[in-house]
Amino acid sequence: MTNHSEYKQVNTPNWTWNMYGPGLDNIGKDGHPESINVPTPNDDQLLVRVDGVGLCFSDVKLIKQGGSHPKLYNRDLKKEPGRLGHEAVLTILEVGDKLQDQFSAGERYAVQPDIYQNGMSTAYGYTIPGGLIQYHLIGKEMMETDHGVCLLKVPETMGIAEAALLEPWGCVWASYTQRRRLDPKEGGTLWLIGQPSLERTYQFSKGLDAAGTIILTDAPAEIKALAEKTGKTVVERNGLTVADYDALAKEFTDGKGFDDIVLLEPKSAEQVTEVARLIARRGTLNMVGTSKLDGPVNTDVGRLHYDYIAFIGNNGTDISDSYGEARNRCDLHKGGTAVFVGAGGPMGQMHVQRAIEMVNGPKRVIVTDINDERLEEVTSRLKPLTEANGRELLSFNPMTSDIALTDYVMQLTDGAGADDIVVCVPNGQIMEDSAKMSAPDGMLVFFAGVPNGTLAKIDLSSVYLNNMQLTGTSGLTIHDQTMVMENTLAGNLAPAVCVAAIGGMNVARDGIEAMMDSKYPGKIVIFPQIMDLPLMGLDELQEKLPDVAKHLGSGNVWTKEAEKALLKHFEAA
């Protein structure tokens, strides 16, 4: 074993907040953390010290459901406790003999918690007990995964809070990277639906031969001929009604849905609604037409977020023109107007900050929330960045305004609508309303997740007539965290701007409750190695810890210098 020189295991307590069931009362023992033994690593394990943990609102579902949470697989938490804290940064203290060539004592790592093993989600902070502990072991559960080692090495020059927040920032970053599949799937099942009579002649210049099976329903003769030339399995099922669609999906996909669906000259919102239900996970619905649908489509916004289904289209005659990343953007429009719905929360603030700091990002940024204090906090905290980057930052509270948000956006844009709308509120109705203010070629990002099956009435005509983009993401990869780290080190991003409150190990559960109650307008960071640091907002530091407060940035922004002063203060204490 190798040991970190600053670490002394003898008589070192190891405080932890174990979780024994649903509800806040089941976090810890009688409202307090427990002291357990510091574990000894095996040859294929690491002993790590937890330096910082960001508290995340996504834990609320876990707190409410306990062992019945989908990622805990009906685990009996009384017998096998869990532990929250997936936004964690760790320092290696001891390295097992088999890992000597990969790791060294003293190295610092950020956790990539979205872990899969053999296709099964085993996320850190969920299935794998998380970071609300002072010392724990890391082994095969995090190093032998479907995507390799789920640890990202961070330099000593990066602050603890910055490193801990690479995870939520990685989720934000991921929402502007292409998660959708945008071309016909190799070997997949493609279903093309025409109409009994079509006035235009269609092409399918590329991509049709990727499919393994091609099913044709009322397809024009020229498309049928192209399908037969591919040499793939071609099946005709003509004269179908929407009542027949489920049986077709069961026959050819065992009910899992079609990998790719092409719909020519759609006119009926009911037909599009029923067809869209049959898109497979990561599947595409390509609509090609020139006429507006007869109404909005009941769109499963949960599947857009969690299943990465793609709605694409065009109004020309080449079906292939709908595919590919060149036509289907996933990042914010250069010089445009971006609206962030529900921007007062910690994750919403991160989206806004990214937009402001983004090179060639939107010129005008509109933040919305139903709480004036949160809006004021967002605008004041981000004012220095806004001015430095030459952007315009506007705020809107729909609860206190005499006009609707859609009308406000339309007035600001002379009726054009917003180029980008990012929804950070898990509410289907809000998602539906947000789609109504999209400009031509606009993008609607569903960052907040709602359950699959949550329907919103959206005019999908805009997808093929105006190239509207509908995107959503869930989770992140270590690549996303790496991109955030690299941009931070390059000075393009300041992750710690979103920190609103700090606390030590004794108040971690209080921090969780404060996060659930939205007490602080930003992220709460817990420093597990500091036992007696009270839970406090950064605006309280001037009174309670003036030697730390003097190192805050403009607008009471958390900095590495403030963090050093904090550690020094409690080290001296």
C-alpha positions as CSV (number, residue, x, y, z in Angstrom):
1,M,0.0,0.0,0.0
2,T,1.0,3.6,-0.5
3,N,-0.1,6.2,1.9
4,H,-0.8,9.9,1.5
5,S,1.6,11.7,3.7
6,E,-1.0,14.0,5.3
7,Y,-3.2,11.1,6.3
8,K,-3.1,9.5,9.8
9,Q,-5.4,6.5,10.2
10,V,-4.7,5.9,13.8
11,N,-7.7,7.1,15.9
12,T,-9.2,8.9,12.9
13,P,-13.0,9.0,13.2
14,N,-15.1,8.4,10.1
15,W,-18.4,10.3,10.2
16,T,-21.1,9.4,7.8
17,W,-24.8,10.1,7.0
18,N,-26.2,6.6,6.2
19,M,-29.7,6.4,4.8
20,Y,-32.0,3.7,6.3
21,G,-35.2,4.3,4.5
22,P,-37.4,6.9,2.9
23,G,-37.7,10.4,4.5
24,L,-35.3,12.8,6.1
25,D,-35.8,11.1,9.5
26,N,-34.1,8.0,8.1
27,I,-30.9,9.9,7.2
28,G,-28.4,9.5,10.0
29,K,-29.2,8.3,13.6
30,D,-31.6,10.6,15.6
31,G,-30.7,13.5,13.4
32,H,-26.9,13.1,13.7
33,P,-24.1,11.5,11.7
34,E,-22.6,8.2,12.9
35,S,-19.0,7.4,13.4
36,I,-17.8,4.1,11.8
37,N,-14.4,2.6,11.3
38,V,-12.1,3.8,8.6
39,P,-12.0,0.8,6.2
40,T,-8.8,-0.9,5.0
41,P,-8.5,-1.3,1.2
42,N,-7.8,-4.7,-0.5
43,D,-5.3,-5.1,-3.3
44,D,-7.9,-3.9,-5.9
45,Q,-9.3,-1.0,-3.9
46,L,-8.6,2.6,-3.1
47,L,-9.1,4.3,0.2
48,V,-10.3,7.9,-0.5
49,R,-11.1,11.0,1.6
50,V,-14.2,12.9,0.6
51,D,-13.3,16.6,0.3
52,G,-16.5,18.1,-1.0
53,V,-20.1,17.2,-1.9
54,G,-22.7,19.2,-3.8
55,L,-26.3,18.6,-2.8
56,C,-28.6,17.9,-5.7
57,F,-32.4,18.2,-6.0
58,S,-32.5,14.9,-8.0
59,D,-31.9,13.2,-4.6
60,V,-35.4,14.2,-3.5
61,K,-37.0,11.3,-5.4
62,L,-34.6,8.9,-3.6
63,I,-35.4,10.5,-0.2
64,K,-39.1,10.1,-0.8
65,Q,-39.0,6.5,-2.2
66,G,-36.1,5.0,-0.3
67,G,-35.4,1.4,-1.3
68,S,-38.2,1.4,-3.9
69,H,-36.4,4.0,-6.0
70,P,-35.7,2.5,-9.5
71,K,-31.9,2.7,-9.0
72,L,-32.0,0.9,-5.6
73,Y,-33.9,-2.2,-7.0
74,N,-36.1,-2.7,-3.9
75,R,-33.1,-2.8,-1.5
76,D,-33.8,-3.2,2.2
77,L,-32.0,0.0,3.5
78,K,-32.4,-1.0,7.1
79,K,-30.2,-4.1,6.4
80,E,-28.0,-2.5,3.7
81,P,-28.0,1.3,4.2
82,G,-27.5,3.7,1.3
83,R,-25.8,7.1,1.3
84,L,-26.5,10.3,-0.7
85,G,-24.0,12.5,-2.3
86,H,-23.2,11.9,-6.0
87,E,-21.6,15.3,-6.7
88,A,-18.3,14.4,-5.0
89,V,-14.6,15.1,-5.2
90,L,-12.2,12.7,-3.5
91,T,-8.5,12.5,-2.6
92,I,-6.8,9.1,-2.7
93,L,-5.1,8.1,0.6
94,E,-4.1,4.5,0.0
95,V,-3.7,2.5,-3.2
96,G,-4.1,-1.3,-3.4
97,D,-1.2,-3.2,-4.8
98,K,-3.0,-4.1,-8.0
99,L,-3.8,-0.5,-8.7
100,Q,-0.3,1.0,-8.2
101,D,0.3,1.6,-11.9
102,Q,-3.0,3.5,-12.2
103,F,-3.3,5.7,-9.1
104,S,-1.1,7.4,-6.6
105,A,-1.8,8.6,-3.1
106,G,-2.5,12.4,-3.0
107,E,-4.3,12.5,-6.4
108,R,-7.7,14.2,-6.5
109,Y,-10.6,12.9,-8.5
110,A,-14.1,14.0,-9.3
111,V,-16.7,11.2,-9.4
112,Q,-18.6,10.4,-12.6
113,P,-21.7,8.9,-10.9
114,D,-23.8,7.8,-13.9
115,I,-22.4,4.3,-13.9
116,Y,-23.5,1.3,-15.9
117,Q,-22.3,-2.3,-15.5
118,N,-23.4,-4.8,-18.1
119,G,-26.1,-2.3,-19.1
120,M,-27.5,-1.9,-15.6
121,S,-27.5,1.4,-13.8
122,T,-25.4,1.3,-10.6
123,A,-25.0,5.0,-9.9
124,Y,-22.8,6.4,-7.2
125,G,-24.9,8.0,-4.5
126,Y,-27.7,5.5,-5.3
127,T,-26.9,1.8,-5.8
128,I,-23.4,2.6,-4.7
129,P,-23.3,4.5,-1.4
130,G,-22.2,8.1,-2.1
131,G,-20.1,10.9,-0.7
132,L,-21.7,12.0,2.5
133,I,-19.0,10.3,4.5
134,Q,-15.4,11.2,5.4
135,Y,-13.6,8.1,4.1
136,H,-14.7,5.2,2.0
137,L,-13.4,2.5,-0.4
138,I,-13.6,2.5,-4.2
139,G,-13.2,-0.8,-6.1
140,K,-14.6,-2.7,-9.1
141,E,-18.0,-1.2,-8.7
142,M,-16.6,2.1,-10.0
143,M,-13.5,1.1,-12.0
144,E,-14.8,-1.9,-14.0
145,T,-17.8,-0.4,-15.7
146,D,-19.2,-0.4,-19.2
147,H,-17.4,2.9,-19.9
148,G,-14.2,2.3,-17.9
149,V,-13.1,4.0,-14.7
150,C,-15.7,6.5,-13.5
151,L,-13.2,8.9,-11.9
152,L,-11.9,12.1,-13.5
153,K,-8.5,13.3,-12.3
154,V,-8.5,17.0,-11.4
155,P,-5.5,19.2,-10.8
156,E,-4.6,20.6,-7.4
157,T,-5.2,24.1,-8.9
158,M,-8.9,23.4,-9.1
159,G,-10.9,24.2,-6.0
160,I,-12.9,21.6,-4.0
161,A,-16.2,23.2,-4.8
162,E,-15.3,23.6,-8.5
163,A,-14.3,19.9,-8.7
164,A,-17.4,18.7,-6.9
165,L,-19.6,20.7,-9.2
166,L,-18.1,19.2,-12.4
167,E,-20.9,16.6,-12.2
168,P,-24.0,19.0,-12.3
169,W,-22.1,21.2,-14.7
170,G,-21.5,18.1,-16.8
171,C,-25.2,17.5,-16.9
172,V,-25.8,21.0,-18.2
173,W,-23.0,20.6,-20.7
174,A,-24.5,17.3,-21.9
175,S,-27.8,19.0,-22.7
176,Y,-26.2,20.9,-25.5
177,T,-24.4,17.9,-27.0
178,Q,-26.0,15.6,-29.6
179,R,-27.6,12.7,-27.8
180,R,-30.2,11.9,-30.5
181,R,-29.5,9.4,-33.3
182,L,-30.0,11.4,-36.5
183,D,-29.6,8.8,-39.2
184,P,-31.4,5.5,-40.0
185,K,-30.1,2.7,-37.7
186,E,-27.8,0.1,-39.2
187,G,-29.7,-3.2,-39.3
188,G,-32.8,-1.5,-37.8
189,T,-36.5,-1.7,-38.6
190,L,-37.7,1.2,-40.7
191,W,-41.4,1.9,-41.3
192,L,-42.3,4.3,-44.1
193,I,-45.9,5.6,-44.2
194,G,-47.2,7.3,-47.3
195,Q,-50.7,8.3,-48.3
196,P,-53.1,6.7,-50.8
197,S,-52.5,9.6,-53.2
198,L,-49.4,11.9,-53.2
199,E,-48.9,14.8,-55.6
200,R,-45.1,15.0,-55.3
201,T,-42.4,12.5,-56.3
202,Y,-40.0,11.6,-53.5
203,Q,-36.4,10.6,-53.2
204,F,-34.5,8.7,-50.5
205,S,-31.0,9.6,-51.6
206,K,-29.1,8.1,-48.7
207,G,-29.8,6.0,-45.5
208,L,-32.5,3.7,-46.7
209,D,-30.1,0.9,-47.3
210,A,-29.0,1.1,-43.6
211,A,-32.2,-0.6,-42.5
212,G,-32.3,-4.3,-42.0
213,T,-36.1,-4.5,-42.5
214,I,-38.2,-1.9,-44.5
215,I,-42.0,-1.9,-44.0
216,L,-44.0,0.1,-46.5
217,T,-47.5,1.4,-45.9
218,D,-49.1,3.2,-48.9
219,A,-45.6,4.1,-50.1
220,P,-45.3,5.8,-53.5
221,A,-44.0,3.6,-56.4
222,E,-40.6,5.4,-56.6
223,I,-39.9,4.7,-52.9
224,K,-41.0,1.1,-53.2
225,A,-38.6,0.6,-56.1
226,L,-35.7,2.2,-54.1
227,A,-36.5,-0.1,-51.1
228,E,-36.4,-3.2,-53.3
229,K,-33.1,-2.2,-54.8
230,T,-31.5,-2.2,-51.3
231,G,-31.7,-6.0,-51.2
232,K,-33.0,-5.8,-47.7
233,T,-36.2,-7.4,-46.4
234,V,-39.2,-5.3,-47.7
235,V,-42.7,-5.9,-46.5
236,E,-45.9,-4.1,-47.6
237,R,-48.8,-3.4,-45.3
238,N,-51.1,-1.1,-47.1
239,G,-54.5,0.4,-46.1
240,L,-53.7,0.5,-42.4
241,T,-55.6,2.8,-40.0
242,V,-54.3,4.1,-36.7
243,A,-56.1,1.2,-35.0
244,D,-53.8,-1.2,-36.8
245,Y,-50.5,0.4,-35.7
246,D,-50.0,-1.4,-32.4
247,A,-50.4,-4.8,-34.0
248,L,-47.9,-3.9,-36.7
249,A,-45.4,-2.8,-34.0
250,K,-45.9,-6.1,-32.1
251,E,-45.5,-8.1,-35.3
252,F,-42.2,-6.5,-36.4
253,T,-40.6,-5.2,-33.2
254,D,-42.1,-7.3,-30.4
255,G,-43.7,-4.1,-29.2
256,K,-40.4,-2.3,-28.6
257,G,-41.1,0.2,-31.4
258,F,-39.6,1.0,-34.8
259,D,-36.1,2.3,-35.0
260,D,-37.0,4.7,-37.7
261,I,-40.3,5.9,-39.0
262,V,-40.9,8.1,-42.0
263,L,-44.2,9.9,-42.5
264,L,-44.9,11.5,-45.8
265,E,-47.3,14.5,-46.1
266,P,-48.7,14.3,-42.6
267,K,-51.9,16.1,-42.1
268,S,-53.6,14.4,-39.1
269,A,-52.4,15.2,-35.6
270,E,-54.1,12.0,-34.4
271,Q,-52.0,10.0,-36.8
272,V,-48.8,11.6,-35.8
273,T,-49.7,11.1,-32.1
274,E,-50.2,7.4,-32.7
275,V,-47.2,6.9,-34.8
276,A,-45.0,8.8,-32.3
277,R,-46.0,6.3,-29.6
278,L,-44.2,3.6,-31.6
279,I,-40.8,5.1,-31.8
280,A,-38.1,2.9,-30.2
281,R,-35.7,4.3,-27.6
282,R,-33.2,6.5,-29.5
283,G,-35.4,6.2,-32.6
284,T,-36.4,8.8,-35.1
285,L,-39.6,10.1,-36.6
286,N,-39.0,11.8,-39.9
287,M,-41.9,13.9,-41.2
288,V,-41.7,15.2,-44.7
289,G,-44.5,17.5,-45.9
290,T,-45.7,20.9,-46.8
291,S,-49.1,21.2,-45.0
292,K,-49.7,22.2,-41.4
293,L,-51.2,19.5,-39.2
294,D,-54.9,19.9,-38.2
295,G,-54.0,20.4,-34.6
296,P,-51.3,19.9,-31.9
297,V,-49.8,16.4,-31.3
298,N,-49.9,14.7,-27.9
299,T,-46.2,14.5,-27.5
300,D,-44.5,12.3,-24.9
301,V,-42.1,14.9,-23.4
302,G,-40.8,12.3,-20.9
303,R,-39.5,10.2,-23.7
304,L,-37.8,13.2,-25.3
305,H,-35.8,13.6,-22.1
306,Y,-35.2,10.0,-21.1
307,D,-35.4,8.0,-24.3
308,Y,-33.7,10.5,-26.7
309,I,-36.4,10.1,-29.4
310,A,-35.9,12.4,-32.3
311,F,-38.5,14.4,-34.2
312,I,-37.0,15.5,-37.5
313,G,-38.3,16.6,-40.9
314,N,-38.2,18.8,-44.0
315,N,-40.6,20.3,-46.5
316,G,-38.7,19.2,-49.6
317,T,-38.9,16.0,-51.6
318,D,-35.7,14.2,-50.5
319,I,-36.5,12.2,-47.3
320,S,-32.8,12.1,-46.5
321,D,-32.5,15.9,-46.1
322,S,-34.0,15.6,-42.6
323,Y,-31.2,13.5,-41.3
324,G,-27.8,14.5,-39.9
325,E,-26.3,17.0,-37.5
326,A,-25.9,19.7,-40.1
327,R,-29.7,20.2,-40.1
328,N,-30.4,19.3,-36.5
329,R,-28.5,21.6,-34.1
330,C,-28.2,21.0,-30.4
331,D,-26.5,24.2,-29.1
332,L,-27.7,27.7,-28.5
333,H,-28.1,30.0,-31.5
334,K,-25.4,32.6,-32.1
335,G,-26.6,36.1,-31.3
336,G,-30.1,34.9,-30.7
337,T,-32.7,35.2,-27.9
338,A,-32.6,32.4,-25.3
339,V,-35.3,31.9,-22.7
340,F,-34.6,29.9,-19.5
341,V,-37.8,28.7,-17.9
342,G,-37.4,28.1,-14.1
343,A,-34.0,29.7,-14.0
344,G,-34.1,30.5,-10.3
345,G,-33.0,27.1,-9.2
346,P,-29.4,26.0,-9.1
347,M,-29.4,24.0,-12.3
348,G,-31.3,26.8,-14.1
349,Q,-28.7,29.3,-13.0
350,M,-26.0,27.1,-14.5
351,H,-27.7,27.1,-17.8
352,V,-28.0,30.8,-17.8
353,Q,-24.4,31.2,-16.8
354,R,-23.2,29.0,-19.6
355,A,-25.3,31.0,-22.1
356,I,-23.7,34.2,-20.9
357,E,-20.1,32.9,-20.9
358,M,-20.6,31.0,-24.2
359,V,-18.4,32.2,-27.0
360,N,-20.7,33.2,-29.9
361,G,-23.7,32.5,-27.6
362,P,-27.1,34.3,-27.4
363,K,-27.1,38.1,-27.3
364,R,-30.3,38.3,-25.2
365,V,-30.9,36.0,-22.2
366,I,-34.3,35.9,-20.5
367,V,-34.7,34.3,-17.2
368,T,-38.0,33.3,-15.7
369,D,-39.1,32.2,-12.2
370,I,-42.2,32.6,-10.0
371,N,-40.1,33.9,-7.1
372,D,-38.8,37.5,-7.3
373,E,-36.1,37.0,-4.8
374,R,-34.6,34.1,-6.8
375,L,-34.8,36.2,-9.9
376,E,-33.0,39.0,-8.2
377,E,-30.3,36.6,-7.0
378,V,-29.8,35.3,-10.5
379,T,-29.5,38.7,-12.1
380,S,-27.3,40.2,-9.4
381,R,-25.0,37.2,-9.2
382,L,-24.5,37.0,-12.9
383,K,-24.4,40.8,-13.6
384,P,-20.6,41.0,-13.7
385,L,-20.4,38.1,-16.2
386,T,-23.2,39.7,-18.3
387,E,-21.4,43.0,-18.5
388,A,-18.1,41.4,-19.2
389,N,-19.5,39.4,-22.1
390,G,-21.6,42.1,-23.6
391,R,-24.9,40.3,-23.2
392,E,-28.4,41.5,-22.2
393,L,-30.0,39.8,-19.2
394,L,-33.7,40.2,-18.6
395,S,-36.0,38.7,-15.9
396,F,-39.7,37.8,-16.0
397,N,-42.0,36.6,-13.3
398,P,-45.3,35.2,-14.8
399,M,-47.0,35.4,-11.4
400,T,-46.6,39.1,-11.0
401,S,-46.8,40.2,-14.7
402,D,-50.0,41.4,-16.4
403,I,-49.0,39.5,-19.6
404,A,-48.1,35.9,-20.3
405,L,-44.5,34.9,-20.9
406,T,-45.2,34.0,-24.5
407,D,-46.6,37.5,-25.1
408,Y,-43.6,39.0,-23.4
409,V,-41.2,37.1,-25.6
410,M,-43.1,37.9,-28.7
411,Q,-43.1,41.6,-27.9
412,L,-39.3,41.6,-27.3
413,T,-38.6,39.7,-30.6
414,D,-41.1,41.6,-32.8
415,G,-43.2,38.5,-33.1
416,A,-40.4,36.2,-34.2
417,G,-40.2,34.2,-31.0
418,A,-37.2,32.8,-29.1
419,D,-34.4,31.0,-30.8
420,D,-33.9,28.8,-27.8
421,I,-36.1,27.8,-24.9
422,V,-34.6,25.7,-22.1
423,V,-37.2,24.3,-19.6
424,C,-35.8,23.6,-16.2
425,V,-39.2,22.8,-14.6
426,P,-40.5,19.2,-14.5
427,N,-44.0,20.1,-15.6
428,G,-45.7,18.9,-18.8
429,Q,-48.0,21.9,-19.1
430,I,-45.1,24.4,-18.8
431,M,-43.3,22.4,-21.5
432,E,-46.3,22.7,-23.7
433,D,-46.7,26.4,-23.1
434,S,-43.0,27.0,-23.7
435,A,-43.2,25.4,-27.2
436,K,-45.6,28.2,-28.3
437,M,-42.9,30.9,-28.2
438,S,-40.4,29.1,-30.4
439,A,-39.1,31.0,-33.5
440,P,-38.6,29.3,-36.9
441,D,-35.5,27.1,-36.6
442,G,-35.9,27.4,-32.8
443,M,-34.8,24.8,-30.3
444,L,-36.7,23.6,-27.3
445,V,-34.6,21.8,-24.6
446,F,-36.3,19.7,-21.9
447,F,-33.7,19.7,-19.2
448,A,-36.0,18.8,-16.4
449,G,-37.3,15.2,-16.5
450,V,-40.9,14.2,-16.3
451,P,-42.1,10.6,-16.3
452,N,-42.4,8.8,-19.6
453,G,-46.0,9.0,-20.6
454,T,-46.3,12.7,-19.7
455,L,-48.0,14.3,-22.7
456,A,-47.8,17.9,-23.9
457,K,-49.8,19.3,-26.9
458,I,-47.1,20.6,-29.3
459,D,-47.5,21.8,-32.9
460,L,-45.1,19.3,-34.6
461,S,-45.8,21.0,-38.0
462,S,-43.0,23.3,-37.0
463,V,-40.5,20.4,-37.1
464,Y,-40.8,19.9,-40.9
465,L,-42.1,23.3,-41.9
466,N,-39.7,25.4,-39.8
467,N,-37.0,23.0,-38.6
468,M,-37.9,23.3,-34.9
469,Q,-35.7,21.1,-32.7
470,L,-36.9,19.2,-29.7
471,T,-34.2,17.8,-27.5
472,G,-33.7,16.4,-24.0
473,T,-31.0,14.7,-22.0
474,S,-30.6,12.6,-18.9
475,G,-27.3,12.0,-17.1
476,L,-23.8,12.6,-18.4
477,T,-20.6,11.0,-19.4
478,I,-17.1,11.4,-18.1
479,H,-16.4,13.2,-21.4
480,D,-18.9,15.9,-20.4
481,Q,-17.2,16.4,-17.1
482,T,-13.8,16.6,-18.9
483,M,-15.1,19.3,-21.2
484,V,-16.3,21.3,-18.2
485,M,-13.0,20.9,-16.5
486,E,-11.0,21.9,-19.5
487,N,-13.2,25.0,-20.0
488,T,-12.8,25.9,-16.4
489,L,-9.0,25.6,-16.5
490,A,-9.0,27.7,-19.7
491,G,-10.9,30.5,-18.0
492,N,-14.1,30.1,-20.1
493,L,-16.3,28.9,-17.2
494,A,-16.5,29.6,-13.5
495,P,-18.4,26.6,-12.0
496,A,-18.4,27.9,-8.4
497,V,-20.5,31.0,-9.3
498,C,-23.6,28.9,-8.6
499,V,-22.6,28.2,-5.0
500,A,-25.0,29.9,-2.6
501,A,-24.4,28.1,0.7
502,I,-21.8,26.0,2.5
503,G,-21.8,23.7,5.5
504,G,-19.8,21.0,7.3
505,M,-20.4,17.4,8.1
506,N,-22.7,17.9,11.1
507,V,-25.2,20.0,9.1
508,A,-25.3,17.8,5.9
509,R,-28.8,16.7,6.7
510,D,-29.9,20.3,7.4
511,G,-28.4,21.1,4.0
512,I,-30.5,18.5,2.3
513,E,-33.6,19.9,4.0
514,A,-32.7,23.4,3.0
515,M,-32.1,22.2,-0.6
516,M,-35.5,20.6,-0.7
517,D,-37.1,23.8,0.7
518,S,-35.2,25.9,-1.9
519,K,-33.9,28.0,1.0
520,Y,-30.8,29.1,-0.9
521,P,-30.8,30.5,-4.5
522,G,-28.1,28.2,-5.7
523,K,-26.0,25.1,-4.9
524,I,-25.1,24.0,-1.4
525,V,-21.7,22.5,-0.9
526,I,-20.8,20.3,2.1
527,F,-17.2,20.0,3.2
528,P,-17.2,16.6,5.0
529,Q,-13.7,17.1,6.6
530,I,-15.0,20.2,8.5
531,M,-17.3,18.9,11.2
532,D,-18.5,22.2,12.8
533,L,-19.0,24.6,9.9
534,P,-22.6,25.9,10.3
535,L,-24.9,25.8,7.3
536,M,-24.9,29.4,6.0
537,G,-25.5,31.4,2.8
538,L,-22.6,33.2,1.3
539,D,-24.4,36.5,2.2
540,E,-24.0,35.5,5.9
541,L,-20.2,35.1,5.7
542,Q,-19.4,38.8,6.3
543,E,-21.0,38.5,9.7
544,K,-20.0,35.0,10.7
545,L,-16.7,34.4,8.9
546,P,-15.3,37.8,7.8
547,D,-11.9,36.4,7.2
548,V,-13.5,34.1,4.6
549,A,-16.0,36.7,3.3
550,K,-13.2,39.1,2.2
551,H,-12.1,36.6,-0.4
552,L,-15.5,36.3,-2.1
553,G,-15.8,37.6,-5.6
554,S,-18.0,40.5,-6.9
555,G,-21.6,39.7,-6.0
556,N,-20.7,37.4,-3.2
557,V,-19.3,34.8,-5.6
558,W,-17.5,31.7,-4.1
559,T,-13.8,31.6,-5.1
560,K,-10.8,29.3,-4.6
561,E,-9.3,32.0,-2.4
562,A,-12.4,32.0,-0.1
563,E,-12.2,28.2,0.0
564,K,-8.5,28.3,1.1
565,A,-9.4,30.9,3.8
566,L,-12.2,28.6,5.0
567,L,-10.0,25.6,5.3
568,K,-7.3,27.6,7.0
569,H,-9.8,29.0,9.5
570,F,-11.1,25.6,10.6
571,E,-7.6,24.1,10.5
572,A,-6.6,26.7,13.0
573,A,-9.7,26.2,15.1
